[in-house]
Amino acid sequence: MRILLVAVGRSRNGPERDLYRHYAARLKWPMTLKEVEVKERLPPESLKAREGELLLAALPEDAAVIALDESGALLDSAGFARRLGQWRDRGTGTVAFLIGGADGLSAEVLRRCEWRWSLSRLTFPHALARLLVVEQLYRASSIIAGHPYHRGCRQ
């Protein structure tokens, strides 16, 4: 199984990016980050629609697509590991996580998504959201493998 993170905006050098790379390198599944960016100035709804087009264009046809969305499901780490294990067990080739821009994801993107996931009811900077996603992916893979990284988990 491959992991794809498609995010609006470019990451900058700094501690969040360094930690993102640290956890991405520790994952047993290959992980790719694709960043998309709209250069022109557009009204908010037009910008969200254009970002949505770019996000969708970055996806493989057969990917299981997950939207990072404030109204999505809240899970604990063990629950997220079970979800990830289900995609793995059904033979999903690519699991793609989408992080939208400042105004969120377009309706077209949300229709393409198989599942909506909320990291928290809090709002995070995009660089931190990327880091949280990759750390939870690493934690989930550790839970699935029975590794003690996540000591408090009982499956």
C-alpha positions as CSV (number, residue, x, y, z in Angstrom):
1,M,0.0,0.0,0.0
2,R,1.2,3.5,-0.9
3,I,0.4,6.7,1.0
4,L,-0.2,9.9,-0.8
5,L,-0.6,13.3,0.9
6,V,-1.9,16.0,-1.4
7,A,-1.9,19.4,0.1
8,V,-2.6,23.0,-1.0
9,G,0.3,25.3,-0.5
10,R,4.1,24.9,-0.3
11,S,5.8,23.8,2.9
12,R,8.6,26.0,4.2
13,N,11.8,24.9,5.9
14,G,11.5,24.7,9.6
15,P,10.9,22.3,12.5
16,E,7.5,21.1,11.2
17,R,8.9,20.1,7.9
18,D,11.9,18.4,9.6
19,L,9.5,16.4,11.8
20,Y,7.3,15.6,8.8
21,R,10.3,14.1,7.0
22,H,11.4,12.2,10.1
23,Y,8.1,10.4,10.4
24,A,7.7,9.9,6.7
25,A,11.1,8.2,6.6
26,R,10.0,5.9,9.4
27,L,6.8,4.7,7.7
28,K,6.9,1.1,6.3
29,W,4.6,2.2,3.5
30,P,6.1,4.4,0.8
31,M,4.8,8.0,1.2
32,T,4.6,10.8,-1.3
33,L,3.8,14.4,-0.7
34,K,2.3,16.4,-3.6
35,E,1.8,20.1,-3.1
36,V,-0.5,22.1,-5.3
37,E,-0.7,25.8,-5.5
38,V,-2.9,28.4,-7.2
39,K,-0.8,31.4,-8.2
40,E,-3.5,33.8,-9.4
41,R,-5.6,35.9,-7.0
42,L,-9.2,34.7,-7.1
43,P,-12.3,35.3,-5.0
44,P,-12.6,32.7,-2.2
45,E,-15.1,30.3,-3.8
46,S,-13.3,30.4,-7.2
47,L,-10.0,29.8,-5.4
48,K,-11.5,26.8,-3.5
49,A,-12.9,25.4,-6.8
50,R,-9.5,25.8,-8.5
51,E,-7.6,24.2,-5.6
52,G,-10.1,21.3,-5.8
53,E,-9.4,20.8,-9.5
54,L,-5.6,20.6,-8.7
55,L,-6.2,18.2,-5.8
56,L,-8.3,15.9,-7.9
57,A,-5.8,16.0,-10.8
58,A,-3.1,14.8,-8.5
59,L,-5.0,11.6,-7.5
60,P,-4.5,8.2,-9.0
61,E,-7.8,6.8,-10.4
62,D,-8.0,3.9,-8.0
63,A,-7.0,5.6,-4.8
64,A,-9.0,5.5,-1.6
65,V,-9.4,9.3,-1.0
66,I,-9.7,10.7,2.5
67,A,-10.5,14.4,3.1
68,L,-9.0,16.2,6.1
69,D,-12.2,18.0,7.1
70,E,-13.2,19.8,10.3
71,S,-16.6,18.0,10.1
72,G,-15.1,14.6,9.6
73,A,-14.9,11.6,11.9
74,L,-12.9,12.0,15.1
75,L,-11.0,8.8,15.9
76,D,-8.5,7.7,18.5
77,S,-5.2,6.3,17.2
78,A,-6.4,2.7,17.5
79,G,-9.5,3.4,15.5
80,F,-7.5,5.1,12.8
81,A,-5.1,2.1,12.7
82,R,-8.2,-0.2,12.2
83,R,-9.3,2.0,9.3
84,L,-5.9,1.9,7.7
85,G,-5.7,-1.9,8.2
86,Q,-9.0,-2.2,6.4
87,W,-7.7,-0.4,3.4
88,R,-4.5,-2.6,3.5
89,D,-6.5,-5.8,3.9
90,R,-8.8,-5.0,0.9
91,G,-5.8,-4.5,-1.3
92,T,-6.0,-0.7,-1.7
93,G,-3.0,0.3,-3.8
94,T,-3.0,4.0,-2.7
95,V,-4.6,5.8,0.2
96,A,-4.6,9.5,-0.5
97,F,-5.1,12.2,2.2
98,L,-6.2,15.6,1.0
99,I,-5.5,18.9,2.9
100,G,-7.3,21.9,1.4
101,G,-6.6,25.5,1.5
102,A,-7.6,28.2,4.0
103,D,-11.2,27.9,2.9
104,G,-11.4,24.1,3.0
105,L,-12.2,21.6,0.3
106,S,-14.6,22.1,-2.6
107,A,-17.9,20.2,-2.8
108,E,-16.5,18.4,-5.9
109,V,-13.5,17.1,-3.8
110,L,-15.7,16.1,-0.9
111,R,-17.9,14.0,-3.3
112,R,-14.8,12.1,-4.5
113,C,-13.7,11.2,-1.0
114,E,-14.5,7.9,0.5
115,W,-14.1,9.2,4.1
116,R,-13.7,12.5,5.9
117,W,-11.3,12.6,8.8
118,S,-11.0,15.3,11.4
119,L,-7.7,15.5,13.3
120,S,-9.4,17.6,16.0
121,R,-12.1,20.2,16.4
122,L,-9.2,22.7,16.8
123,T,-7.8,24.5,13.7
124,F,-4.2,23.8,12.9
125,P,-1.7,25.5,10.6
126,H,-1.3,23.5,7.4
127,A,2.3,22.6,8.2
128,L,1.2,21.2,11.5
129,A,-1.7,19.3,10.0
130,R,0.7,17.6,7.6
131,L,2.9,16.6,10.5
132,L,0.0,15.3,12.5
133,V,-1.2,13.2,9.6
134,V,2.2,11.6,9.0
135,E,2.8,11.0,12.7
136,Q,-0.6,9.3,13.0
137,L,0.2,7.2,9.9
138,Y,3.4,6.1,11.6
139,R,1.6,5.4,14.9
140,A,-1.1,3.4,13.0
141,S,1.5,1.3,11.2
142,S,3.2,0.7,14.6
143,I,-0.1,-0.4,16.2
144,I,-0.9,-2.7,13.2
145,A,2.6,-4.3,13.5
146,G,2.3,-4.7,17.3
147,H,5.3,-2.3,17.9
148,P,5.4,-0.7,21.3
149,Y,5.5,2.9,19.9
150,H,1.9,3.3,20.9
151,R,2.0,1.8,24.4
152,G,-1.5,2.7,25.5
153,C,-3.3,0.8,22.7
154,R,-5.3,-2.3,23.2
155,Q,-6.6,-3.7,19.9
